[in-house]
Amino acid sequence: MFLAWYDPEKKKPARQKLAEAIERHVEKYGVPPTVCLTSATDAAELDGDRLSPDILVRAEPFLPRWTFYVGVNDAPAPALVAA
Protein backbone atom coordinates (compact mmCIF):
# COMPACT_ATOMS: atom_id res chain seq x y z
CA MET A 1 0.00 0.00 0.00
CA PHE A 2 1.41 3.38 -1.00
CA LEU A 3 0.57 6.85 0.21
CA ALA A 4 0.83 9.72 -2.28
CA TRP A 5 2.37 12.95 -1.01
CA TYR A 6 2.63 16.18 -2.99
CA ASP A 7 4.30 19.30 -1.61
CA PRO A 8 5.19 22.07 -4.11
CA GLU A 9 6.83 24.33 -1.49
CA LYS A 10 10.10 25.31 -3.19
CA LYS A 11 11.84 26.49 0.00
CA LYS A 12 11.36 23.17 1.80
CA PRO A 13 14.08 20.51 1.18
CA ALA A 14 13.07 17.14 -0.25
CA ARG A 15 14.24 15.41 2.93
CA GLN A 16 11.67 17.35 4.98
CA LYS A 17 8.91 16.55 2.50
CA LEU A 18 9.85 12.87 2.60
CA ALA A 19 9.95 12.89 6.42
CA GLU A 20 6.43 14.36 6.48
CA ALA A 21 5.22 11.72 4.00
CA ILE A 22 6.75 8.96 6.14
CA GLU A 23 5.12 10.38 9.27
CA ARG A 24 1.71 10.47 7.58
CA HIS A 25 2.14 6.90 6.31
CA VAL A 26 2.82 5.70 9.87
CA GLU A 27 -0.21 7.63 11.17
CA LYS A 28 -2.49 6.19 8.50
CA TYR A 29 -1.25 2.59 8.19
CA GLY A 30 0.56 1.99 11.49
CA VAL A 31 3.80 0.81 9.86
CA PRO A 32 6.78 2.71 8.47
CA PRO A 33 7.24 2.65 4.70
CA THR A 34 10.23 0.85 3.22
CA VAL A 35 10.39 2.50 -0.21
CA CYS A 36 9.84 5.92 -1.75
CA LEU A 37 9.06 6.51 -5.42
CA THR A 38 9.76 10.05 -6.61
CA SER A 39 10.99 12.12 -9.55
CA ALA A 40 14.58 11.85 -10.73
CA THR A 41 15.27 15.41 -9.53
CA ASP A 42 13.99 14.75 -6.03
CA ALA A 43 15.73 11.37 -5.89
CA ALA A 44 19.05 13.03 -6.76
CA GLU A 45 18.51 15.66 -4.07
CA LEU A 46 17.72 12.98 -1.49
CA ASP A 47 20.73 10.90 -2.56
CA GLY A 48 23.06 13.85 -2.02
CA ASP A 49 21.58 14.82 1.36
CA ARG A 50 23.18 12.92 4.23
CA LEU A 51 20.32 14.01 6.54
CA SER A 52 17.64 12.31 4.44
CA PRO A 53 15.49 9.63 6.08
CA ASP A 54 16.86 6.11 5.81
CA ILE A 55 14.55 4.62 3.18
CA LEU A 56 15.05 3.10 -0.26
CA VAL A 57 14.46 5.87 -2.84
CA ARG A 58 13.67 5.00 -6.46
CA ALA A 59 13.49 7.55 -9.25
CA GLU A 60 10.51 7.05 -11.55
CA PRO A 61 10.38 9.00 -14.82
CA PHE A 62 6.57 9.27 -14.81
CA LEU A 63 6.38 11.10 -11.46
CA PRO A 64 6.35 14.91 -11.45
CA ARG A 65 8.64 16.90 -9.20
CA TRP A 66 7.67 17.26 -5.52
CA THR A 67 5.61 14.05 -5.61
CA PHE A 68 6.46 11.18 -3.27
CA TYR A 69 4.84 7.76 -3.08
CA VAL A 70 5.85 6.04 0.16
CA GLY A 71 4.87 2.51 1.01
CA VAL A 72 5.80 -1.09 1.48
CA ASN A 73 6.78 -3.20 -1.51
CA ASP A 74 4.39 -6.13 -1.52
CA ALA A 75 5.71 -9.50 -2.58
CA PRO A 76 4.07 -10.74 -5.78
CA ALA A 77 1.22 -13.17 -5.32
CA PRO A 78 2.28 -16.84 -5.71
CA ALA A 79 -0.08 -17.33 -8.70
CA LEU A 80 1.58 -14.45 -10.52
CA VAL A 81 5.06 -15.81 -9.87
CA ALA A 82 4.18 -19.18 -11.34
CA ALA A 83 2.71 -17.66 -14.49
C-alpha positions as CSV (number, residue, x, y, z in Angstrom):
1,M,0.0,0.0,0.0
2,F,1.4,3.4,-1.0
3,L,0.6,6.8,0.2
4,A,0.8,9.7,-2.3
5,W,2.4,13.0,-1.0
6,Y,2.6,16.2,-3.0
7,D,4.3,19.3,-1.6
8,P,5.2,22.1,-4.1
9,E,6.8,24.3,-1.5
10,K,10.1,25.3,-3.2
11,K,11.8,26.5,0.0
12,K,11.4,23.2,1.8
13,P,14.1,20.5,1.2
14,A,13.1,17.1,-0.2
15,R,14.2,15.4,2.9
16,Q,11.7,17.3,5.0
17,K,8.9,16.5,2.5
18,L,9.9,12.9,2.6
19,A,9.9,12.9,6.4
20,E,6.4,14.4,6.5
21,A,5.2,11.7,4.0
22,I,6.8,9.0,6.1
23,E,5.1,10.4,9.3
24,R,1.7,10.5,7.6
25,H,2.1,6.9,6.3
26,V,2.8,5.7,9.9
27,E,-0.2,7.6,11.2
28,K,-2.5,6.2,8.5
29,Y,-1.2,2.6,8.2
30,G,0.6,2.0,11.5
31,V,3.8,0.8,9.9
32,P,6.8,2.7,8.5
33,P,7.2,2.6,4.7
34,T,10.2,0.9,3.2
35,V,10.4,2.5,-0.2
36,C,9.8,5.9,-1.8
37,L,9.1,6.5,-5.4
38,T,9.8,10.0,-6.6
39,S,11.0,12.1,-9.5
40,A,14.6,11.9,-10.7
41,T,15.3,15.4,-9.5
42,D,14.0,14.8,-6.0
43,A,15.7,11.4,-5.9
44,A,19.1,13.0,-6.8
45,E,18.5,15.7,-4.1
46,L,17.7,13.0,-1.5
47,D,20.7,10.9,-2.6
48,G,23.1,13.9,-2.0
49,D,21.6,14.8,1.4
50,R,23.2,12.9,4.2
51,L,20.3,14.0,6.5
52,S,17.6,12.3,4.4
53,P,15.5,9.6,6.1
54,D,16.9,6.1,5.8
55,I,14.6,4.6,3.2
56,L,15.0,3.1,-0.3
57,V,14.5,5.9,-2.8
58,R,13.7,5.0,-6.5
59,A,13.5,7.5,-9.3
60,E,10.5,7.1,-11.5
61,P,10.4,9.0,-14.8
62,F,6.6,9.3,-14.8
63,L,6.4,11.1,-11.5
64,P,6.4,14.9,-11.5
65,R,8.6,16.9,-9.2
66,W,7.7,17.3,-5.5
67,T,5.6,14.0,-5.6
68,F,6.5,11.2,-3.3
69,Y,4.8,7.8,-3.1
70,V,5.8,6.0,0.2
71,G,4.9,2.5,1.0
72,V,5.8,-1.1,1.5
73,N,6.8,-3.2,-1.5
74,D,4.4,-6.1,-1.5
75,A,5.7,-9.5,-2.6
76,P,4.1,-10.7,-5.8
77,A,1.2,-13.2,-5.3
78,P,2.3,-16.8,-5.7
79,A,-0.1,-17.3,-8.7
80,L,1.6,-14.4,-10.5
81,V,5.1,-15.8,-9.9
82,A,4.2,-19.2,-11.3
83,A,2.7,-17.7,-14.5
